[in-house]
Every structure is written in structure tokens, then in C-alpha cells.
Amino acid sequence: MKPIVLCGPTASGKTELALELARQAGGIVVSADSRQVYKRLTIGTAKPLGTYQNGSYTVDKIPYLLVDFLEVTDGFNAGAFRTQVDKIRAQFPNTPLIFAGGTGMYLHAYFVGMDELPAGTAHTREYLTSLLKAQGKEGLHKALAEKDPVSAANIPIGNVQRTMRALELYLLTGKPASELKSGTFFQLPDETKSLWVYLDWDKDAQNDRINRRTEQIFDGMTEEARQLLAEGYAEDTPALKSLGYPQAISFLKGELSRAQAVERVATLTRQYAKRQRTWFNRYKNALRISLQNPQDFDTQKLAREILSRAK
């Protein structure tokens, strides 16, 4: 069976459906989520609750890989994801693989390809870090807009990591990052090698799911942040820059009320989901599953339909 790639915006039910697909197919799940890779961030990242069995993170007796394996200070990117997936496929050569996640760049990098761009240097990072300290994230983003307006238009001001990387590429090559992308960026996955499935929720229903989940997880996410800060981890620790945690920290510091923090997290999550929809809509050859209300989300029925097309 060819791999199934289950994609869609956050809070669309990818985890539940992935587990049902793996259960029916006798397979394993491979997460493509840039936040669930971290240990100790469970509630705030909506990581499925599991235990370790034979060295693998396992949920309901199903191996659920590429979650809960990095320290909170570690970095992770699309290239690292591709390397890890190669190892998994070598380890499980005859096992059906169900990929599930909302980090589109990771999935695209593995199944379509990624541009080989120059690595950063200590010199450029030192310069950009000093620029950030002197001018803040707004000044950093303004500098990017002057050099590469196309990239700046697609990177939120608050995403310091992506802003720095785009500026770094300009410093290293003299060209805007938007001009360095090859045709690989715009290609579609090979339908003979994988089946892509897009969970396409009605926008209002999707936003309602996001709002409800944000309210449900906020207190647990805040406790996770509090524990890490109490142990001496800095606010800019890679894991603590994950969506929602900066707002939880602002609540802990008294800068936001709980209601304000929850609303801010929900707003940022809805904006993130919008960007995810824009990204995944490019895959015109994906099996699109339209969902209007919770009654449509019958995981057993959907799994049977998807598996019938994955042979």
C-alpha cells in the first residue's frame, strides 16, 4: 500500500483519523507536526497521549512516530524531518505508513522535494541577532521588506525565525529568498507514490473547533510553560516559541488576563489555520474530504473510503 498523507489545518481531526487508518491498515502513524516533536509539550500541542513501548511512542497500541523525541532546546526543520522519515521507512519497509500533520513544508520536502539552500553562518546569525535586539521584530521584518518584499508579505511579523532565515539567505546570496526557490516548490506530489487526503472543513465549523480546543487546552498549556520557566528555561527556548505558549507566558507574567490570552491564542490559531488552508489548497490532486459538521466526521467510514483508494 502506498503511503497516505493526511493533511489539513489545525484542529481538523487528523490525529483521530490517522489512528483509525493505521488501525484498519495494520500500519503506523508518522507525525508531520513541528511542535509535537518536543518532549514536555503535550497539552498545548494537542499531542495524542501515549506511552513508550519497545522504544517507540505508542497510542492505543499503534506506533506514533516523530512525536515527543526532542529536547525543548533543540531545533528541527524540513531537512531533519526528511532524514528521520528515511530512517523510519528503512526500519518498517513493509508496514503501511500514515502521515498526519499540518506542517506543510515538512510533507512537501519529503514527498515532492526541497530546495537546497545555503546553510547559515555564525557571522550572519550574529549580525541578525544584534539587529533583532536593536530594532525588535518589527525592525527586523522591515529590513526584510526592503530586501525581499515578496517573502515579507508571506511571513508574519511575529515569526522571527522565518524572517531571520529569509534575511540570512539574502545576505548569503545577494538574492531574495523568493527568487531562490526552484520549480520543486510548485510541483505536485506523484499520485503513484502516495495518496494525499485533505480534510476540508467548513470555515465556520473549523473556527468553532479551534475556539473550543483553545479553551480546553489553555490551562494545561500554561502549566507546561510554567514548569519549564521554573526550571530556568528562557522564554525564547525553541519549544516555548510554539503557537500559544508565548501568550500563556504573558498570562503567567500578568501581562494578559486569562480571557485575553485565550482569545489571543484562538485568534492566532485561526490565522495559522487560514495559512494552512492556503498551503494545502495547492494540492489539486489530493482526495478532498468536505466536512460541514461533526456528524460528517465518521472516522471508521472515512478510513474505509481512503484505504480503498490507497492500493
Residue pairs with C-beta under 8 A, 6 or more apart in sequence:
1 25
1 27
1 96
1 307
1 310
1 311
2 192
2 193
2 194
2 195
2 310
2 311
3 96
3 97
3 98
3 99
3 111
3 193
3 194
3 195
4 21
4 96
4 97
4 98
4 99
4 194
4 195
4 197
4 306
4 307
4 310
5 99
5 107
5 111
5 189
5 194
5 195
5 196
5 197
6 14
6 17
6 18
6 21
6 98
6 99
6 100
6 101
6 197
6 199
7 14
7 32
7 100
7 101
7 102
7 104
7 107
7 196
7 197
7 198
7 199
7 280
7 283
7 286
8 14
8 102
8 198
8 199
8 200
8 201
8 276
8 280
9 102
9 199
9 201
9 206
9 272
9 273
9 274
9 276
9 277
9 280
10 46
10 102
10 210
10 269
10 272
10 273
10 276
11 46
11 206
11 209
11 210
11 213
11 269
11 273
12 102
12 199
12 201
12 206
12 209
12 291
13 199
13 291
13 297
13 299
14 100
14 101
14 102
14 199
15 46
15 48
15 100
16 297
16 299
17 100
17 199
17 297
17 299
17 302
17 303
18 29
18 98
18 99
18 100
19 29
19 48
19 59
19 60
19 62
19 64
20 299
20 300
20 302
20 303
21 27
21 29
21 98
21 303
21 306
21 307
22 28
22 29
22 62
22 96
22 98
23 60
23 62
23 303
24 300
24 303
24 304
24 307
25 96
25 98
25 307
25 310
26 95
26 96
27 62
27 95
27 96
27 97
27 98
28 62
28 63
28 64
28 65
28 92
28 95
28 96
28 97
28 98
29 59
29 62
29 63
29 64
29 65
29 98
29 99
29 100
30 65
30 66
30 85
30 88
30 97
30 98
30 99
30 100
31 37
31 64
31 65
31 66
31 67
31 99
31 100
31 101
32 66
32 81
32 99
32 100
32 101
32 102
32 103
32 106
32 107
33 45
33 66
33 67
33 100
33 101
33 102
33 103
34 76
34 103
34 106
34 242
35 41
35 44
35 45
35 239
35 242
35 243
36 45
36 46
36 47
36 66
36 67
36 68
36 101
37 66
37 67
37 68
37 69
37 70
37 76
38 45
38 68
38 70
38 71
38 72
38 74
38 238
38 239
38 242
39 68
39 69
39 70
39 71
39 72
40 72
40 224
40 227
40 228
40 239
41 47
41 72
41 224
41 239
41 242
41 245
42 49
42 68
42 220
42 224
43 217
43 220
43 221
43 223
43 224
44 217
44 220
44 221
44 224
44 225
44 242
44 244
44 245
44 248
45 242
46 213
46 217
47 67
47 68
48 59
48 64
48 67
49 59
50 57
50 58
50 59
50 60
50 64
50 67
50 68
51 57
51 58
52 58
53 61
56 63
56 64
56 65
57 63
57 64
57 65
57 67
57 68
57 69
58 64
65 88
66 81
66 84
66 85
66 88
70 76
70 239
72 228
72 233
72 237
72 238
72 239
72 240
73 233
73 237
73 238
73 239
74 238
75 238
78 105
78 106
78 108
78 109
78 110
78 114
79 109
79 114
81 103
81 106
81 109
81 110
82 106
82 109
82 110
82 114
85 110
88 97
89 97
99 107
101 107
102 276
104 276
104 279
104 280
105 114
108 114
108 185
111 189
111 190
111 193
111 194
111 196
112 184
112 187
112 188
112 189
113 184
113 187
114 184
115 180
115 181
115 182
115 184
115 185
117 169
117 177
117 180
118 169
118 172
118 173
120 165
120 168
120 172
121 172
124 168
124 171
124 172
125 164
125 168
127 171
128 140
128 164
128 167
128 168
128 171
129 164
131 139
131 140
131 143
132 139
132 140
132 160
132 164
135 142
135 143
137 157
137 158
137 160
137 163
138 157
140 160
140 163
140 164
140 167
141 152
141 155
141 157
141 163
143 167
144 151
144 152
144 155
144 163
144 166
144 167
144 170
145 152
145 153
147 167
147 170
147 176
148 166
148 167
148 170
148 176
148 177
148 178
150 176
150 178
151 166
151 176
151 177
151 178
152 163
152 166
155 162
155 163
155 166
156 271
157 163
161 241
165 177
166 176
166 177
169 175
169 176
169 177
169 180
170 176
170 177
173 180
186 282
188 282
188 283
188 284
188 285
189 196
189 283
189 285
191 285
195 287
195 306
195 309
195 310
196 283
196 285
196 286
196 287
197 286
197 287
197 289
197 306
198 280
198 281
198 283
198 286
198 287
198 288
198 289
199 289
199 291
200 288
200 289
200 290
200 291
201 209
201 291
201 292
202 290
202 291
202 292
202 293
205 291
205 292
205 293
205 294
206 273
207 270
207 273
210 266
210 269
210 270
210 273
211 266
214 244
214 262
214 265
214 266
214 269
215 262
215 266
217 244
218 244
218 248
218 258
218 261
218 262
218 265
221 244
221 245
221 248
222 248
222 251
222 252
224 245
224 248
225 240
225 245
225 248
225 249
225 252
226 252
228 237
228 239
228 240
229 235
229 240
229 249
229 252
233 240
234 240
235 246
235 249
239 245
240 246
240 249
243 265
243 268
243 269
243 272
244 265
244 268
244 269
247 256
247 261
247 264
247 265
247 268
248 261
248 265
250 256
250 261
251 257
251 258
251 260
251 261
256 264
280 286
287 306
287 309
289 302
290 296
291 297
